[in-house]
């Protein structure tokens, strides 16, 4: 996370997990993809999480509640947040 308090992981089990960096406690699970996740990143403020998966979607999440805010179709691969926008690249495979 931007503050270093949390760790975010992306997994082949179609989930991303938010962890407490000090204790290892699971704080939030992000579920909703239908294939292996390829990336998970924090927004610059840490308020949002963006995930991408081999299912061809990117999902924007509320980091605290785990609520899916939006699903973007036709993308996958890797995700990055830039100061006022995000981007997801399409990996061909």
Secondary structure, DSSP 8 states (H G I E B T S, - for coil): -TTSSEEEEE-TTSEEEEEETTT--EEEEEE--SS-EEEEEE-TTSSEEEEEETTSEEEEEETTT--EEEEEES--S-EEEETTEEEE-----
